[in-house]
Amino acid sequence: MTAATLSGRVGRRAARGAATVLRNWLLFAILVVVWEFAARAGGSKFFPPPTEIAVAAAKLWFTGPASQLFLTDTVFVNVVPSLGRMLGGWALAAVAGIVLGVLIGRSARALDYVGPLFAFFRSIPPPTLIPVFGVLFGLSSGMQIGSIIFGAVWPVLLNSVDGARSVDQVKVETARSFRTPRGYWLGMVVLPAAAPKIFAGLRVSLSISLLLMVISELVGAYHGIGRSLMDAQQNFEFPTMWSWLVLLGILGYVFNMIFLAAERRVLAWQPTRLGRD
């Protein structure tokens, strides 16, 4: 392959990526314009137009002093702690799910014993256990983090089990014939083989963590995004309420894009991804 051919392929790929981004943002702009006209035509105070929501959001978050990068106290009191609880709970669920999933997946009989327990506990809706975590940890961050961990651990755990059990038998026999140390075997063979399914579980659990962060703060929190959303709804401050809803959508989009970028980078060695790239 010549340098000119490679450069041409890179240029075409960049052009396709730019066209996709432009098309997506154009569709988003059209939807916002339609929303604006529909909200003004309807005249309902429950569904304010996007311009009114944008004004409320700017006043709520970006009218602080220059020493705080123009961010208001609301950002530091409500948004930052919520994101900390969400990412902390997700990280703990990821570590626990990957470690337990790989160990159980590579065991011949472990899943036979714990499989029924997994089926039982993962069938329980996590929001219903928020009062239980409230009794255990009180109305504190422990309650929210516990709720997030319980709900987010299952996609990671089950996908890790499935990925660890689907290692190519040729690799298993090769490692056995060379008497590969167990630590090296798990870290350099099992984990890379299970990585695609593990990342799929991590992506699902990230969305679950955002959802449970909001739900847990609706019930027993004194501050946070969910608490602020509930306060705005109860005080009939609908532009502020929609500002928090839009923020949740933006956070979900940003986290998803960051995760996909990290996944593409970590799994770039896969043959399927190499061919697609």
Backbone torsions as a table, in degrees:
resi	resn	phi	psi	omega
1	MET	NA	124.7	-178.2
2	THR	-79.2	164.6	179.4
3	ALA	-64.5	-35.5	-179.9
4	ALA	-65.8	-40.9	179.0
5	THR	-64.7	-45.0	179.1
6	LEU	-62.0	-43.4	178.6
7	SER	-62.3	-38.5	178.8
8	GLY	-65.3	-39.5	178.5
9	ARG	-65.8	-42.6	178.3
10	VAL	-61.9	-41.4	178.7
11	GLY	-64.5	-41.3	178.6
12	ARG	-66.5	-37.9	178.3
13	ARG	-65.3	-42.0	178.0
14	ALA	-63.3	-39.2	179.4
15	ALA	-65.4	-41.9	178.2
16	ARG	-64.0	-41.0	178.3
17	GLY	-63.5	-42.6	178.7
18	ALA	-64.9	-39.0	178.8
19	ALA	-65.2	-37.9	178.5
20	THR	-65.6	-45.3	178.3
21	VAL	-61.0	-44.1	179.9
22	LEU	-63.0	-41.4	-180.0
23	ARG	-64.9	-41.7	-179.9
24	ASN	-64.5	-44.6	-180.0
25	TRP	-69.0	-32.1	176.6
26	LEU	-66.2	-42.0	176.7
27	LEU	-62.5	-41.1	178.7
28	PHE	-62.7	-42.5	179.4
29	ALA	-63.5	-39.0	178.7
30	ILE	-64.2	-42.2	179.1
31	LEU	-63.7	-39.3	178.7
32	VAL	-65.0	-41.1	178.8
33	VAL	-64.1	-43.0	177.8
34	VAL	-62.0	-41.9	177.8
35	TRP	-61.1	-42.1	-179.8
36	GLU	-60.3	-50.6	-178.1
37	PHE	-68.1	-38.6	-179.6
38	ALA	-66.6	-40.8	180.0
39	ALA	-66.3	-40.8	178.9
40	ARG	-70.4	-32.8	177.5
41	ALA	-71.4	-37.8	-179.8
42	GLY	-72.8	-37.4	177.8
43	GLY	68.7	22.3	-179.6
44	SER	-86.4	134.7	178.5
45	LYS	-72.8	-16.8	178.4
46	PHE	-78.2	-20.2	-178.3
47	PHE	-127.5	77.7	-179.3
48	PRO	-69.8	156.9	178.6
49	PRO	-70.8	159.3	-178.9
50	PRO	-58.5	-34.1	179.6
51	THR	-63.6	-39.4	177.9
52	GLU	-68.4	-37.0	176.7
53	ILE	-65.9	-40.7	180.0
54	ALA	-63.6	-40.1	178.1
55	VAL	-64.1	-44.0	179.0
56	ALA	-64.3	-39.6	-179.8
57	ALA	-66.7	-42.0	179.0
58	ALA	-63.3	-40.6	178.4
59	LYS	-68.4	-33.1	-175.9
60	LEU	-75.6	-34.9	-170.5
61	TRP	-117.4	-24.1	-168.5
62	PHE	-122.5	34.6	177.0
63	THR	-118.6	25.0	-179.6
64	GLY	-84.7	179.0	-179.9
65	PRO	-72.8	162.6	-179.8
66	ALA	-65.4	-28.7	178.9
67	SER	-65.1	-20.2	177.4
68	GLN	-106.3	22.1	-177.8
69	LEU	58.1	33.9	178.1
70	PHE	64.8	14.7	175.2
71	LEU	-87.8	139.2	-178.6
72	THR	-80.3	169.5	176.5
73	ASP	-63.2	-25.2	178.9
74	THR	-59.5	-37.4	179.4
75	VAL	-63.5	-44.8	-176.1
76	PHE	-78.0	-26.8	-178.2
77	VAL	-87.1	-32.9	-173.5
78	ASN	-113.6	-47.8	-173.3
79	VAL	-75.2	-50.6	-175.9
80	VAL	-61.0	-47.8	177.6
81	PRO	-61.1	-37.2	178.8
82	SER	-63.6	-44.2	178.9
83	LEU	-65.6	-36.5	176.8
84	GLY	-62.6	-44.7	178.4
85	ARG	-65.1	-41.1	-179.0
86	MET	-64.1	-51.8	-177.6
87	LEU	-68.7	-35.5	177.3
88	GLY	-64.9	-45.9	177.7
89	GLY	-63.6	-40.3	179.1
90	TRP	-65.2	-42.5	180.0
91	ALA	-63.3	-44.1	178.6
92	LEU	-64.8	-40.8	177.3
93	ALA	-64.1	-37.4	179.4
94	ALA	-65.1	-46.7	-179.7
95	VAL	-62.6	-48.6	-179.2
96	ALA	-63.3	-42.0	-178.2
97	GLY	-66.6	-41.5	-178.7
98	ILE	-68.7	-46.7	-177.5
99	VAL	-63.1	-51.4	-179.3
100	LEU	-66.2	-39.5	-178.2
101	GLY	-63.7	-43.6	179.6
102	VAL	-66.7	-43.4	-180.0
103	LEU	-64.1	-43.7	179.8
104	ILE	-69.4	-39.8	-178.2
105	GLY	-64.7	-31.7	-179.7
106	ARG	-90.7	-0.4	176.5
107	SER	-90.0	143.0	-177.1
108	ALA	-73.3	-31.7	-172.9
109	ARG	-124.6	-6.2	-174.5
110	ALA	-60.4	-42.1	-177.8
111	LEU	-65.7	-28.3	177.5
112	ASP	-63.8	-31.8	-178.3
113	TYR	-85.5	-44.2	-173.7
114	VAL	-94.3	-10.5	-179.6
115	GLY	-56.3	-49.0	178.0
116	PRO	-61.4	-36.4	177.4
117	LEU	-65.0	-41.4	177.4
118	PHE	-61.4	-44.6	-179.4
119	ALA	-62.0	-35.2	-179.7
120	PHE	-71.5	-52.2	-173.1
121	PHE	-71.4	-36.0	-178.7
122	ARG	-74.8	-10.8	175.8
123	SER	-82.9	-11.6	179.4
124	ILE	-81.6	122.0	177.5
125	PRO	-60.8	123.9	-177.8
126	PRO	-54.8	-37.4	179.8
127	PRO	-60.4	-27.3	-179.4
128	THR	-70.5	-17.2	180.0
129	LEU	-94.1	0.3	178.8
130	ILE	-59.0	-43.1	175.3
131	PRO	-60.1	-33.7	178.2
132	VAL	-64.9	-46.2	177.7
133	PHE	-66.4	-28.8	175.7
134	GLY	-65.7	-38.1	177.0
135	VAL	-68.6	-38.9	-177.2
136	LEU	-72.3	-42.8	-172.2
137	PHE	-113.7	-5.8	-175.9
138	GLY	75.7	-179.4	179.3
139	LEU	-81.2	74.3	-177.0
140	SER	-138.6	-178.9	178.4
141	SER	-62.8	-26.8	178.3
142	GLY	-59.1	-36.1	178.7
143	MET	-64.6	-47.1	-179.5
144	GLN	-65.6	-44.1	-178.3
145	ILE	-65.9	-40.4	177.4
146	GLY	-61.6	-41.4	178.5
147	SER	-64.2	-40.8	-179.6
148	ILE	-66.2	-43.6	-179.5
149	ILE	-61.8	-45.2	-177.5
150	PHE	-62.1	-39.8	-178.4
151	GLY	-79.7	-32.5	-173.7
152	ALA	-87.6	-15.9	-173.8
153	VAL	-75.1	-26.8	-171.8
154	TRP	-68.2	-45.8	177.4
155	PRO	-59.1	-40.1	-179.9
156	VAL	-67.9	-46.1	-177.1
157	LEU	-62.2	-51.0	-176.3
158	LEU	-68.6	-38.1	177.1
159	ASN	-68.1	-34.9	177.3
160	SER	-66.9	-40.9	176.4
161	VAL	-60.6	-47.6	-179.0
162	ASP	-63.5	-42.1	179.4
163	GLY	-66.5	-39.5	179.6
164	ALA	-68.4	-30.1	179.9
165	ARG	-80.8	-14.1	-176.1
166	SER	-101.5	20.5	176.9
167	VAL	-64.7	138.6	-178.7
168	ASP	-56.5	131.8	-177.6
169	GLN	-63.3	-28.6	177.3
170	VAL	-63.1	-40.9	178.0
171	LYS	-65.8	-37.3	178.8
172	VAL	-62.8	-47.4	-178.5
173	GLU	-67.7	-36.9	179.0
174	THR	-64.4	-46.3	179.1
175	ALA	-63.6	-36.2	179.6
176	ARG	-68.3	-40.0	-179.3
177	SER	-67.7	-32.8	178.4
178	PHE	-89.4	1.0	179.4
179	ARG	54.0	51.4	-178.6
180	THR	-66.3	132.6	176.4
181	PRO	-56.8	146.0	-173.7
182	ARG	-63.4	-39.5	179.0
183	GLY	-62.6	-43.9	177.7
184	TYR	-65.2	-38.9	-179.7
185	TRP	-62.0	-46.1	-179.2
186	LEU	-68.8	-42.3	-174.5
187	GLY	-78.7	-32.3	-173.2
188	MET	-107.8	-11.1	-179.7
189	VAL	-121.0	-54.6	-174.7
190	VAL	-68.6	-50.0	-177.7
191	LEU	-61.1	-46.6	176.5
192	PRO	-61.3	-37.7	179.5
193	ALA	-67.6	-35.4	-178.7
194	ALA	-87.9	-6.8	-173.1
195	ALA	-55.8	-44.0	179.2
196	PRO	-56.9	-44.3	179.9
197	LYS	-72.6	-33.3	176.9
198	ILE	-63.9	-43.4	179.0
199	PHE	-65.8	-34.4	175.7
200	ALA	-62.6	-42.6	176.8
201	GLY	-66.3	-39.3	178.4
202	LEU	-62.7	-38.5	-179.7
203	ARG	-66.2	-42.6	177.6
204	VAL	-64.8	-43.3	-177.7
205	SER	-67.0	-27.7	177.2
206	LEU	-64.5	-43.0	176.5
207	SER	-65.5	-39.5	178.2
208	ILE	-63.8	-37.8	179.8
209	SER	-63.3	-41.8	177.7
210	LEU	-63.3	-42.5	179.9
211	LEU	-64.5	-47.1	-178.0
212	LEU	-70.1	-28.6	175.0
213	MET	-59.8	-44.2	-179.9
214	VAL	-68.5	-46.5	-176.5
215	ILE	-63.4	-42.7	-179.0
216	SER	-66.2	-31.7	178.4
217	GLU	-78.0	-21.0	175.0
218	LEU	-67.9	-29.2	-172.1
219	VAL	-89.6	-53.9	-169.9
220	GLY	-141.0	50.0	178.5
221	ALA	-127.1	149.8	178.6
222	TYR	-95.2	-13.6	176.6
223	HIS	-154.9	171.2	-178.3
224	GLY	124.3	172.0	-178.7
225	ILE	-64.1	-46.4	-179.7
226	GLY	-63.0	-42.1	178.4
227	ARG	-63.9	-42.0	179.1
228	SER	-65.8	-38.2	176.7
229	LEU	-62.6	-44.1	178.9
230	MET	-65.4	-41.7	179.1
231	ASP	-62.1	-42.4	179.3
232	ALA	-64.8	-38.5	178.9
233	GLN	-67.6	-41.4	-179.2
234	GLN	-70.7	-27.7	178.7
235	ASN	-92.1	7.6	178.2
236	PHE	59.3	32.7	174.9
237	GLU	-96.0	77.9	-169.8
238	PHE	-70.3	-36.7	173.4
239	PRO	-60.8	-38.5	176.9
240	THR	-67.5	-40.7	178.0
241	MET	-59.6	-45.6	178.9
242	TRP	-67.7	-28.5	176.2
243	SER	-62.2	-42.8	177.6
244	TRP	-67.2	-37.3	177.5
245	LEU	-64.5	-42.9	178.2
246	VAL	-64.2	-38.4	177.9
247	LEU	-60.7	-41.5	178.0
248	LEU	-61.9	-41.5	176.7
249	GLY	-63.0	-41.4	178.4
250	ILE	-64.6	-43.6	179.0
251	LEU	-61.3	-43.3	178.5
252	GLY	-61.6	-41.5	179.2
253	TYR	-65.7	-45.4	-178.0
254	VAL	-65.1	-46.6	179.1
255	PHE	-61.0	-39.5	179.6
256	ASN	-65.4	-42.2	179.7
257	MET	-65.9	-42.5	178.4
258	ILE	-63.3	-41.9	-179.2
259	PHE	-65.9	-41.4	179.3
260	LEU	-64.2	-39.7	177.8
261	ALA	-63.1	-43.2	178.1
262	ALA	-65.6	-39.2	179.2
263	GLU	-64.0	-43.5	178.7
264	ARG	-62.0	-36.7	-179.6
265	ARG	-72.0	-43.2	-177.6
266	VAL	-70.0	-38.6	-176.6
267	LEU	-98.9	21.6	-178.3
268	ALA	-66.2	-18.7	-178.0
269	TRP	-76.4	-14.2	-176.3
270	GLN	-66.1	139.5	179.9
271	PRO	-59.2	-39.7	-179.2
272	THR	-64.2	-39.8	179.2
273	ARG	-71.8	-37.1	178.1
274	LEU	-62.0	-42.0	178.6
275	GLY	-66.9	-38.8	-179.8
276	ARG	-68.7	-38.3	178.1
277	ASP	-69.9	NA	NA
